[in-house]
Amino acid sequence: HKENPAAFSKDIMDNISGEWRLIFTTGTKERQKKSGGRVNYFPLKAIQTFDATVEPKVIENGIYAWNLPLLRFSGDFDFDERRRKLEFDFDLIELFGLIKIKLGRKEVAKIGASTGLGSANNEKLADNGRRAFFDWISADENIATARGGGGGLALWKRVDEE
C-alpha cells in the first residue's frame, strides 16, 4: 500500500465503522518487558466500536460478560489519513449499562490505565494536552490491526451482526 497511502487510509476509514472484538494484544512495551514479550490472548469479551459516519466520530471501548457491558468508555475520535493515526478521548464511563459518569479525559485515562483498558502512556498524553491514539495497520471487512500509543499491537475480529 506504499504506492497509494491515501487510498489505503480511505480503505481503513471505509471499514472501521462497526463492532470489533479484541482477539489478542502484545500489551504495551512496559507490559512486554515484564512478561518477557508474550502475546496475550484476551479472554474477556472486549469490544471496540467505531462510528466514522457521524460527526464527531464516535469510539467506544467496553468489557462485557456475555452481552452485558460491565465497563464501557466512550468518546470521540479523529483520523489523520496521511499518518493513519486515529486520535481519541474518552469522556464518559458507563458501569453495567446503567450508570453513566461524565469525566474529564485525564480521569478517564487514569481509570483506563489502572483497569488495563488503556495504557499508562495515555495518562502522560492527557497530562500534556494530547490524545491517546492508534496507528492503524489495516482494517478490512473481517480483521483490523493497529499499534496503540503504549507500543502494543492489537488484533480485532469484526463482530458479526446477529
Disulfide bonds with the S-S distance in Angstrom:
none
